[in-house]
Amino acid sequence: MTQVTLRGALKRFGDVQVIHGVDLDIGDGEFCVFVGPSGCGKSTLLRMIAGLEDVTEGEIKIGDTVVNDVDPAARGVAMVFQTYALYPHMTVEENMGFGLRMTGWPKGQISERVQKAASILQLENLLKRKPKALSGGQRQRVAIGRAIVRDPKVFLFDEPLSNLDAELRVAMRVEIARLHHELSTATMIYVTHDQIEAMTLADKIVVLRDGLVEQVGSPLNLYDNPDNQFVAGFIGSPRMNFFAAKAGETSGEGTVVSLNGFDGIQVTVPLKEQRPAPGSPLMLGIRPEHFSGAGAVSLPVVVEVAEHLGGASLIHAKGGQGDTMVIQSDSSRSVKAGDSIAARFDVGRVFLFDAEEQRLR
């Protein structure tokens, strides 16, 4: 089991700084997911851990060893890429054992490791096939198997499911979760822009934006307690709804908040730590799944699109100053475009953010 530690890790390409002094602790056997929008630096950070990118400043440790100047092959890591990178003329068995053959391993030990990896990934019946005879999901499992046979200290996954269709992505998420359970001593770091993958796979999520770590925590902690508006909007699907608002007076019950564009609608939000000055601009957030017919606060809105999915419906509506919102409901099958409805919620489910996008608590 091996922990990964970053202290002040910084990366520049010429004069452009893309990773800004990241401090991070990834524990032994932990499944850590780097998540964020395209261009946020998550793959660059992963490549720095792998040794495929130099560290401009700071320190990266794998176990007790500082690896800044250690060759990638000597770091004890194995990487699974977005592309499968399989040799088309080799069988599955040959592809999985190729790295060990190149480093001079005995045939017997190579075969033993390949068979073990194939058993974990349910590839035993495919070992004699070549990549062209495999599905996309099977090819990705072979690529993962090639990493497993090396028995690395740390597994690194760089958006491994991006090339798969929706059904295969779901199946492979389950496969990777099962793999982590099977290899419970292995530390895994996984990069994705898909927050559903992050929520379903991770022990710990690192949310990145523009090379900065916005928040680190367990999936449900980030969902329940986002530190800022970016994390609140990024974690959760469908994403959180946001409404421009203005702070009013504060009393023992909380701060009065007026929703812009909804005449006369005010809510009193219980804030225990931070009290915004009256008149200051705010942003009020409410998750689609937190709307409820029994809610005490009612917003008049007009339905634009109703997506009836069977178990639940997603109602896309507009109200106030043209604010668009998504309402998730399991009892709105009769709602259709053009209907005027009341979007109801309880004030205890809302989030408040200040003008700097920081959470008010």
N, C-alpha and C positions, 0 to 999 in steps of 0.2 A: 504494500500500500504506500502511496506517495502523494504528498501534498505539493501544490504549486503556489508559489508566493511571488507577487510582483510588488516592488517598492519604487515609486517614482518613475515607472516605466514610461519613456517618452520616445516618440519617433518623428523624425523630420525627413522629408524628401526635398533636398536643397533648402530653400528658405521657407518651405511650407511645412508647418507642424500639423500632423494628422492624429497623433495620440498625445494626450496632455497629462503627463504625470499620473499614471494609473497606479493606485494602491489596491491590492486585492489578495485575499487568502482563499484558496480552494482546498478543502480538506481531503484527507485520505478517503478514497472510495466514493467521493462526491460526484454527482452528475451536475455540472455547471453549464448553463446555457448563456451565451452572449447573444443578445437580441437588440434589434434597432433597425431603423430604416436604412435603405441602400446608401452607402457612402459614409456611414457613421464611424467606421474604423474597426468593426468587429472582426473581419477577416484578417486585417493587418495585425491586430493584437494576437490572434491565434497564430499567425505566421511568425510573429516574434517569439512566442513560446516554443514553436517548432524549430526555430533557428533558420527559417527561410528568409527572415528579415532581420537585419542587425538592430540592436537596441541603441538608440542615439544617446540616451542618458538613462540612469536608473539601473535596477537590478532585477533579474529573474532567477528564481531558485526552483529547482525540481528536486524534491526531497531536501537534503541538506547541502546540495551542491549548487553554487552559482554557475549558471550555464551561459552567461553572456558571450563567452568566447569558446564555447564547446560546439563542435561540429554537430549538425542535425542528427547524423547517424549514431552519435555517441550519447545522445540525450535520453535514450530509453523511451522515446515516443513513437507512436505509429499514427499516420494521418490517413483519413478517408476523405477523398475530394468529391466535389460536385459531379465531375465526370468519372466514369468507372475506371478508365485507363487500363483496360484488360488487353492482353496480347491476343489478337484474334486467331493466331495459328496454334495457340496452346489450349489444352483442355483446362477445365476448372481446377483439377488437381494440380496441374503444372503451374497455372497462374498463382494459386494460393501458396505454393512452395517455392516460387521463383526467388524471392528475396533471400530465403535461407540457403538455397543452392549457390547463389552468388557469393555468400559469405563462408562457403565451405562446410556446411553442416553435413553430417553423415546421412545417407539415404534413409536409413531406418528411423532416425529421429525426425527427419522431415516428414516421412509418411505418418508417423505417430501423431505429430502435431496437426497435420492436415486433416487426418481422420477425426481428431478431437474437435477441431474447429468446424468441420463439416457436420458433426453430430449436433453441436450447439446451434448451428444455423439451418439445420434440416436440409443439408445439401448432399447427403450421402448418395442419393440416387442420381445425382447430376455430375459426379466427379469426372466422368469420361466425356462429357459434352464440351463443345467449344462455345464461346460467347454468343455466336450468331444463333445458336439453338436455345438461347435463354430469354426469358422475359426481362423487362427493365428491373423489376424487383429482385429477380434472381441474380442479375448481374451486380446489383448493388450489394447483395448479400455476399457474393464472391469477393467484392472489393473489401468488405468488412472482414471476411475470413482471412484475406491476405494480411490484414493488420493483426488479427488475433493470433496467428501462428508465430508472430514475433514475440509474443508474451511481453508486451511493452509495459512500462510503468504508468504511462498516460496515453489514453486514446484521444485523438483530436479529429473532430468531424467538421468539415467546412461545407455547410449547406448540402448534405448528402442526398436530400430528397427533392431538390429543386427540379430535377429533370423527369420526375415521375408524374403520372396523372393523379387526379384527386383520390381515386379509390386505392391506388398503390401507395400513396403517401400515408393514408390512414393505416394500411396494413403494415407498412415499414415502421411507422411510429410504434406500433405494438411490438414489432420484432426488436427494435432497438431498446425499448423499455424492458423487454424480457431478457435481452442480452445483458443489460446492466444488472439485472437481478441475478443472472447466472454467474456473471463475473463481478461479484459484489466487492471484491478487493481492488478493482480497477478504477482509477480516477478517469473521468470522462469530461471533456470540454467540447461543447457543441455550438456551432454558429448557425443562426437562422435569422431571417427577417420575418418569419411567421410566428406570431405570438401564441397561436394555438399549439404549435410544436413545443414552444418554450413552456407553456403552462402544463402540458400533459407529460413532459419528459423530465423536467428539472427538479433537483433538490434545491438548487439555488439559481436565481436568474440575475444576470448583470445587464441592466438596461443602459445602452450607450446612445449618445447623440453628439455628433461633431467631435468625436475623439475624446469625449468626457464621459465618465461614469455618472449617470443621473441617479441611480438607486440600485442597491443590491439587497436581495431578500428572497424568501421562499415565494412560490407562485401566489399563494393565497394572501400572504402578507402584502405583496405588491398590489394585489387586487383590492384588498380591504383598506390598505393604508398607504396610498401613493403620496410621495413627498411633494410632487408638483404636477402641474397640468399636463405636461408632456407624458409622464409615466401613466397618469390617470387615463389619458386618451389612447395610449398605445396598448396597455394591458386591458384585455376584455374584448369580447366579440359578440355582437356588434359593439363598436367603440362608444365611449361615454358621450352623452349629449352635453353641450355647453351653452349657457345663456348669459349674455351680458347683463350685469346688474349693478346696483349702487348701494353702498352701505348707509344705513340710517343710524338712529340712536341705539346705544347699548344699555341694557338693564340687567337685572339679576337673572332674567330668563334667557338672555342671549342678545344677539345683534339683529336688528330689523334689516331685512334686505328687500329692496324693490327690484323687480324684474323689468328691465327695459322693454318697452313695446307691449307689455301686458298691463294695461291701465288698471290701477287700483290693486294689483296683486302684490302683496307683501308676505314674506315669510320670516319668522323669527328663528334664526339658526343658533343653537346652543354652542358657543365658542368658549372653551375653558382657559386657553392660554393666550390667544392673540385677539385683540379687539381693534378692528379697523376704524380709522377716523371717519366720522359722518361725512358723506358725500364722496368718499373715495371709490374708484371703480373696482368692481369685483367680477369674477366669473363663477357662476353657479353650475355645478356638474351633477347630472343624474344619469345613472346607468339605465339602458333600455329595459332590463329585466326588473328594475325597481319601481316601474310604474305599476299601479294596482288600482282596481276599481274601488277599493276601500280607502284609498289615500285621502288625507284631509285637505290637501291643496289641489285645486283644479285649474288647469290651463286650457282655454278654448283653442282648438287647433282644427285645421282642415286636412283631411287625408289626401295625399298625392298618389301613393301606391300602396296597395295591400298585398303582401306576400304570405299566402296561406300555405304553411309547410306541413300541415298535418298535426303534429304534436303541439305546435305553437305557430303564431302569426307574427310577422314583422310589419308594423304599420309605419310607413314613412309619411310624416306630416309636416305641416308648416304653420307657424303662428307668430304672434308678436311682430317684430320688425323683419319678418321674413325668415326667422330662425327655422332651420330644418332640424328635425329630430327623428329618432327611431324609437318606437314603442314596441316592446316584446310582450305578447299576451298569449295566454292559452284559451281565451274565451272571446275572441274577436273574429270568428269565422264569417260573420255576416257583414263585417265592415268592408266598404268598397271606396274606390277613388271618388272624391268630391264630397264625402260625408263630413259633417261637422261633428266633432266628438270632444269629450272632455278627457284630457290626459291628467290623471290623478296620481299623486305621490305623497308620501309622508316626509316631513321635513327632516326626520332623523336619518333618512337615507341619502341626503344631499352632501356634496363636497363644495367647499368654497376655496377660491384661489384669488390672490391679490394681483395687482397690476404687473408684478414681476413673475407671475405664474407659480408662485410658491403656495403651498397648501396652508390654509388657516385652520387651526384646531381649537 
